[in-house]
Amino acid sequence: MGSMNGKCPKCENLVLSLDAKPLEIHVGGQKWKGVTLHCPLCLTVLGASVDPVAVAEDALARIEASLNEIETKLSQLAQR
């Protein structure tokens, strides 16, 4: 499979990597952690997205909280 690198639309240099910077995304009154993706040479914003790492960490925290709640309930039932 070949390389999928493109050129920055501003400086026209080949983009081999991106710099990511955090930002807050507001949608319908909700806040999401996001990132902007920048050309590492001229810092032009090339895109923005919800931060996938933050989404995964949030999902994991919710799952862990649910499992802890289930464990507590099962423990209470076992003591009866």
N, C-alpha and C positions, 0 to 999 in steps of 0.2 A: 504494500500500500504506500502511495507516495505522500509527500509532505503536503499539508493543508494550510501552510502559512500564507498570509496575505500581506498587503502593504497598508501602512497607515495612510488614511485619506488626506492628512495634513502635511506630514513631513515626507511621505512616500517611501520611507524606509521599510524594509522587510520586518514584520512583527514576529519575532521568534518566541517572545514571552509577553505577558501582560502584568502590569502592576494593578493590584486590587486595593481599593480604599473603602472603608465602611461608610454606610449612610443609612438613614432611616427612611423607610418607604411607608407612606400613609395611603391606605385604601379603605374607603367606607368607614372611617372612624377607628380603624385598627392600625397598629404600628407593626411593621415587620423589619427585621434586620436585613439589610441589603448590601450590595457592593457595587461600586463603579469600576469598570475595567479601563485602564489607561495605557496608551502607548508609552513604553518605558523611556523612549528617547525625547519626545516632545510633550508628553503628559496630556495629550488630547484624549477626551473621554470617547471610548470606542463602544461602550455599552453599559448597561446597568441591569441588575437582576436581584432577586431575592437571594440571600446568602444561603447556599445549600448546606453548609456546615452548621449554621445556626438553626436551620429547619430540622436537621437530623438530631442535633443536641436537644432541641425542644421536644421532639417526638420521643426521644429516649427518656427524658425527664418525666414526661407524662405517663409513659409506660411503667417506669419504675414506681411512680406515685400510685398508680392503679394496682400494681402488684403488691406494694406494701399495704394498701388498704385491704386487699383480698386476704393477705397473710394475717393481718390483725383480726379480721372477721372470723377466719378459720380458727385462729387461736382462741378466740372468745367462745366459739361453738364447742371446741374440744374441752374447755374447762367446765362445761355444763354437766 
